[in-house]
Amino acid sequence: MVPKQIPLKLSVSELRKAYLVGALTPKEVIDAVIARASNDESMNIWITPPSLDFIQPHLDRLSTLDPQEYPLWGIPFAIKDNIDLGGVETTAGCAEYAYTPEQHSGIVARLIEAGALPVGKSNLDQFATGLVGTRSPYGEAHNALRPELISGGSSAGSSVAVARGQAAFSLGTDTAGSGRVPAALHGLVGWKPSLGSWPVIGVVPACASLDCVTVMAHTLEDVLEVDNVARGFHENDPWSRHLPAPVEKLPLRICVPKEPLVFFGPFAELYQRAWESALEKLQTLNINVETINTDLFSEAAAILYEGPWVAERWADLGNFIEANPGVAFPVTETVLRSGAAAEYDAASVFQAMHKLQSFKLEARKRLQDAVLILPTVGGTWTRAQVRKDPIATNRQMGLYTNHCNLLDLCAVALPAGYADVDLPFGITLFAPAEAEGLIRAAAKLFSLSQELELRGEGEHVVGQ
């Protein structure tokens, strides 16, 4: 019997169609996933790779479920290894920290309940501290398109797993951009919901008050299908919030930076040209595009790693680091220990909180009925370059992402063409937490314009 051809690009919607007409079975897809993971072992995608040892019970359960009634029936997904999958070890990228949870995290439980198949625990920047994907004792995750480049982090393996056809979607976490940066570097969609709209119970904290679980997939349609299952208040999660279900509505304005942006790395000029091209595409959406001063967002971003919020990381992980000196990845331990600095006393925390509160108010005023659009990243690096200068290269990867959770914004990272061959470029749409409907609608419009451009149809997309 000739094995069935499994698409390299796994899609929630396309797999569902194939399952419902009997063209594919979940077991056939999982067999392909396991084979692909084995072939890509040197890319350091997984910490716990796909295996029937733990996938089979989930496959067996599908026979008891009606695929018509379960929106993610048979859909394979990757789990960043700081998110609990019951019965499978969670390492957070550190073997000495590892534990085996009895229960699924809140988010994984919801996805499995909807019929999704967990296929493995993916590699990450240790303790979700980094935006590069190289800070792991389990090896540097290779970029799926150009292996000499970084994958982005901290949700490194999660992005590569989707890009290499080993998951239809993947879970990441996003405190400073960890679910958007790796999505952008692989031409994926990265959805970062509002803080508290998805449960974080069962997630190893990086910066607990700012942590957010995110999803990456090939299409906006797929990430929103996952969002529909994942969102909602969780009664046992202290960070969970009652947020209204998003009502899609196009923004009245698209805001872009007035001041010149910073582009960096060996492809800086190519990234700048790609941004300029994206700005031209925005003009075709028939929504008013206006320039605004974005210093506020940059100032807020600086608070995350140049202010007392680094102390929150130390509060969560300091006891482990102190009890296990030298165990953590060297640059990770350096970053974490910076949170123990004497300057980050209680007074400095409250001063920063008060300053940030005023920033949140101003951001809401500026983004009333509007979305902010920035490059997701202003460049990228080779893995060798990051090894030579791990702090500065990592810092620049977060220039346009770090502000998001501090200002209580939601975001979606979208592909926006290519800066060069196998070098995707992406933009991110931001809106206040209660205005997720704005970025949903605007993202759908932009994605449609991309599709029409690829098909060579028309110059304008009607926005209003």
GIBEL-V909599 format. One record per residue. RES is the residue in three letters. SS is DSSP state (A for helix, B for strand, O for the rest). PSI is psi in whole degrees, 0 to 359 (999 if undefined). Layout:
((RES SS PSI) (RES SS PSI))
This chain:
((MET O 130) (VAL O 126) (PRO O 144) (LYS O 146) (GLN O 117) (ILE O 127) (PRO O 142) (LEU O 323) (LYS O 103) (LEU O 132) (SER O 138) (VAL A 308) (SER A 318) (GLU A 323) (LEU A 319) (ARG A 315) (LYS A 316) (ALA A 320) (TYR A 316) (LEU A 334) (VAL O 2) (GLY O 15) (ALA O 335) (LEU O 158) (THR O 153) (PRO A 323) (LYS A 321) (GLU A 321) (VAL A 316) (ILE A 320) (ASP A 319) (ALA A 320) (VAL A 314) (ILE A 318) (ALA A 318) (ARG A 319) (ALA A 320) (SER A 318) (ASN A 329) (ASP O 19) (GLU A 324) (SER A 350) (MET A 355) (ASN O 46) (ILE O 323) (TRP B 150) (ILE B 313) (THR B 102) (PRO O 164) (PRO O 134) (SER O 141) (LEU A 344) (ASP A 319) (PHE A 346) (ILE A 327) (GLN A 315) (PRO A 326) (HIS A 324) (LEU A 316) (ASP A 323) (ARG A 330) (LEU A 331) (SER O 343) (THR O 358) (LEU O 143) (ASP O 115) (PRO O 336) (GLN O 333) (GLU O 351) (TYR O 109) (PRO O 339) (LEU O 25) (TRP O 117) (GLY O 11) (ILE O 119) (PRO B 135) (PHE B 150) (ALA B 150) (ILE B 120) (LYS B 138) (ASP O 33) (ASN O 14) (ILE B 130) (ASP O 133) (LEU B 115) (GLY O 131) (GLY O 356) (VAL B 137) (GLU B 137) (THR B 126) (THR O 337) (ALA O 24) (GLY O 19) (CYS O 110) (ALA A 324) (GLU A 340) (TYR A 347) (ALA O 149) (TYR B 161) (THR B 109) (PRO O 147) (GLU O 330) (GLN O 158) (HIS O 152) (SER O 163) (GLY A 318) (ILE A 318) (VAL A 321) (ALA A 318) (ARG A 320) (LEU A 318) (ILE A 321) (GLU A 327) (ALA O 3) (GLY O 0) (ALA O 153) (LEU B 113) (PRO B 128) (VAL B 349) (GLY B 171) (LYS B 121) (SER B 155) (ASN O 155) (LEU O 161) (ASP O 127) (GLN A 133) (PHE A 26) (ALA A 34) (THR O 90) (GLY O 159) (LEU O 19) (VAL O 334) (GLY O 12) (THR O 356) (ARG O 57) (SER O 132) (PRO O 351) (TYR O 8) (GLY O 154) (GLU O 125) (ALA O 130) (HIS B 142) (ASN O 136) (ALA O 337) (LEU O 321) (ARG O 97) (PRO O 338) (GLU O 346) (LEU B 163) (ILE B 156) (SER O 342) (GLY O 156) (GLY O 187) (SER O 348) (SER O 57) (ALA A 298) (GLY A 329) (SER A 319) (SER A 318) (VAL A 323) (ALA A 317) (VAL A 315) (ALA A 331) (ARG O 13) (GLY O 28) (GLN O 4) (ALA O 149) (ALA O 328) (PHE B 165) (SER B 151) (LEU B 135) (GLY B 184) (THR B 159) (ASP O 104) (THR O 320) (ALA O 6) (GLY O 7) (SER O 343) (GLY O 353) (ARG O 318) (VAL A 308) (PRO A 330) (ALA A 314) (ALA A 323) (LEU A 352) (HIS O 10) (GLY O 29) (LEU O 167) (VAL B 131) (GLY B 116) (TRP B 119) (LYS B 99) (PRO O 173) (SER O 145) (LEU O 131) (GLY O 349) (SER O 336) (TRP B 142) (PRO O 144) (VAL O 7) (ILE O 132) (GLY O 17) (VAL B 130) (VAL O 122) (PRO O 140) (ALA O 311) (CYS O 88) (ALA O 322) (SER O 348) (LEU O 355) (ASP O 146) (CYS O 135) (VAL B 140) (THR B 171) (VAL B 143) (MET B 139) (ALA B 178) (HIS O 333) (THR O 157) (LEU A 321) (GLU A 317) (ASP A 317) (VAL A 326) (LEU A 330) (GLU A 318) (VAL A 318) (ASP A 321) (ASN A 327) (VAL A 321) (ALA A 327) (ARG B 157) (GLY O 150) (PHE O 140) (HIS O 118) (GLU O 340) (ASN O 6) (ASP O 113) (PRO O 343) (TRP O 359) (SER O 145) (ARG O 150) (HIS O 106) (LEU O 138) (PRO O 149) (ALA O 136) (PRO O 134) (VAL O 116) (GLU O 130) (LYS O 130) (LEU O 140) (PRO O 156) (LEU O 335) (ARG B 148) (ILE B 122) (CYS B 133) (VAL B 159) (PRO B 138) (LYS O 322) (GLU O 157) (PRO O 144) (LEU O 161) (VAL O 127) (PHE O 146) (PHE O 172) (GLY O 181) (PRO O 348) (PHE O 26) (ALA A 312) (GLU A 322) (LEU A 321) (TYR A 320) (GLN A 317) (ARG A 322) (ALA A 322) (TRP A 316) (GLU A 323) (SER A 320) (ALA A 321) (LEU A 321) (GLU A 321) (LYS A 325) (LEU A 328) (GLN A 343) (THR A 357) (LEU A 354) (ASN O 34) (ILE O 138) (ASN B 124) (VAL B 123) (GLU B 151) (THR B 141) (ILE B 159) (ASN O 125) (THR O 17) (ASP A 324) (LEU A 316) (PHE A 324) (SER A 320) (GLU A 319) (ALA A 318) (ALA A 322) (ALA A 333) (ILE A 329) (LEU A 313) (TYR A 354) (GLU A 16) (GLY O 190) (PRO O 357) (TRP A 340) (VAL A 337) (ALA A 333) (GLU A 323) (ARG A 318) (TRP A 323) (ALA A 323) (ASP A 324) (LEU A 354) (GLY A 319) (ASN A 320) (PHE A 316) (ILE A 317) (GLU A 323) (ALA A 344) (ASN O 62) (PRO O 137) (GLY O 357) (VAL O 321) (ALA O 157) (PHE O 133) (PRO A 311) (VAL A 328) (THR A 315) (GLU A 322) (THR A 314) (VAL A 314) (LEU A 317) (ARG A 338) (SER A 337) (GLY A 349) (ALA A 4) (ALA O 142) (ALA O 333) (GLU O 340) (TYR O 65) (ASP O 180) (ALA A 321) (ALA A 318) (SER A 326) (VAL A 313) (PHE A 323) (GLN A 316) (ALA A 321) (MET A 317) (HIS A 319) (LYS A 317) (LEU A 325) (GLN A 321) (SER A 325) (PHE A 318) (LYS A 316) (LEU A 314) (GLU A 322) (ALA A 320) (ARG A 322) (LYS A 315) (ARG A 331) (LEU O 24) (GLN O 119) (ASP O 30) (ALA B 161) (VAL B 145) (LEU B 135) (ILE B 128) (LEU B 161) (PRO B 142) (THR O 314) (VAL O 155) (GLY O 12) (GLY O 188) (THR O 180) (TRP O 162) (THR B 157) (ARG A 326) (ALA A 321) (GLN A 321) (VAL A 322) (ARG A 323) (LYS A 328) (ASP O 73) (PRO A 332) (ILE A 307) (ALA A 318) (THR A 319) (ASN A 317) (ARG A 318) (GLN A 333) (MET A 338) (GLY O 11) (LEU O 321) (TYR O 13) (THR O 332) (ASN O 332) (HIS A 341) (CYS A 300) (ASN A 328) (LEU A 325) (LEU O 9) (ASP O 52) (LEU B 155) (CYS B 164) (ALA B 154) (VAL B 126) (ALA B 128) (LEU B 144) (PRO B 142) (ALA B 49) (GLY B 201) (TYR B 140) (ALA B 331) (ASP B 181) (VAL O 126) (ASP O 31) (LEU B 83) (PRO B 150) (PHE B 145) (GLY B 157) (ILE B 160) (THR B 136) (LEU B 133) (PHE B 148) (ALA B 162) (PRO B 157) (ALA A 320) (GLU A 3) (ALA A 37) (GLU A 332) (GLY A 332) (LEU A 315) (ILE A 331) (ARG A 308) (ALA A 316) (ALA A 322) (ALA A 320) (LYS A 319) (LEU A 315) (PHE A 317) (SER A 321) (LEU A 319) (SER A 324) (GLN A 316) (GLU A 317) (LEU A 323) (GLU A 318) (LEU A 327) (ARG A 355) (GLY O 32) (GLU O 110) (GLY O 160) (GLU O 342) (HIS O 144) (VAL O 129) (VAL O 121) (GLY O 325) (GLN O 999))
